Amino acid sequence: MSDKPVSGQTMLFSPYTLRGVTFPNRIVLAPMQMYMTGPDGRATDWHLQHLAKYALGGFGTVMTEALIVEPRGRSTYGDCGIWSDDQIAPLRRISDFLREQGAVPAAQLHHVGPKASRQRPFEGLQPLGPAEAARGEAPWQPVSSSPGRSIEEYHEPRELTVDEIRELVEAYAAAAKRVDQAGYDVLDIHAAHGYLIHSFLSPVANLRTDEYGGDINGRMRFALEIAEAVRSAWPSSKPILYRISCVDWRKDLDDRTDGWTIEDSFVLAGELKKRGIDVVDCSSGGIRAANSVMDYAKKRKKLERGHQVPYAEAIRRKAEVPTMAVGVILDGPQAEAILQAGQADLIAIGREALYNPHWGLHAARALSADPNWGYWPSSYGWWLELRERIGIEDPKP
């Protein structure tokens, strides 16, 4: 199920091959929304500089923020899009640079569904209203599997018709083709955190009585149709990851026990595998919440190290599919231990990457995988080797 490192080599810094793509190491920059585009959804120089530093910072795979497949699927007016051919060229500029630096360029497809039409998080993450409309950011109608707000103050979503569902499946496929044209080698489909696809999967949100609701087979239908359509549109030589919320509710945060469960995720992972999905990207929560992590802060709950790793391990073992672990993975030794224990195949780093863009290079030093500064850009490495010779030690991880 995974490539084995050569003797004496760390797993974190060993290559990993899926289909025709070889990841130079197991570190993946997690997709993180930056909310820095204009209403046209086009990536800018800001996005280039944002992602470029991770290719220089030891991340073997650098993933864009989530790219929205249709305008009404945006969370905010600042979201990056992939619904138009006009959005290909600026994304291509980024992928070309990432590849030149030796990183694998990756991208994520997304539709926020019931959580659409919001302020940017640093503006409050509240529903758009008259004040935003006055400055040119009018609210729009969100859509979902069924009526029902994610949280009370949000705009009420409208239930998608069957014809609209089929159009959205086609929109995902068209977006995947654009991502390929933009030069990306790995694709991730966002189906977690209470967004559109998750709203179909979860019995908490999906109240439909047609073929897209009811039992688990009906609730999985939309997710699986997207998997099939994207797999057909995406080159067979390139892998696809699928991000899911492995459970709706967390024992350390919620009292509820209904909703989507880890056992449901075993079933979904197996069906995704049959449809050519290569890796399950394992997250959790976000249903009936503004944001899966902000809920912890709101309730003054602390996230434990590796709090989602058990989900990645369970799905990897039960469904026999590779997994990517994410969530409070703070340093190289912790990431290495996850891989060595067989809990996951890839490690996604998000907030820690924002805090330390050289996370990957520091992880290599902490694991003694790069004793001579050879992983650093050569124009940095010679300075840092000199720094070491004059007696300045690395800070402890």
Helices and strands as residue ranges (DSSP letters): E 16-18, E 21-23, E 27-29, H 45-56, E 61-68, G 71-73, G 85-87, H 88-100, E 104-110, G 113-115, G 121-123, H 130-134, E 143-144, E 158-159, H 162-181, E 186-191, H 196-201, H 216-233, E 240-245, H 262-274, E 279-283, H 294-298, H 309-318, E 323-326, H 332-340, E 346-349, H 351-355, H 359-366, H 378-389
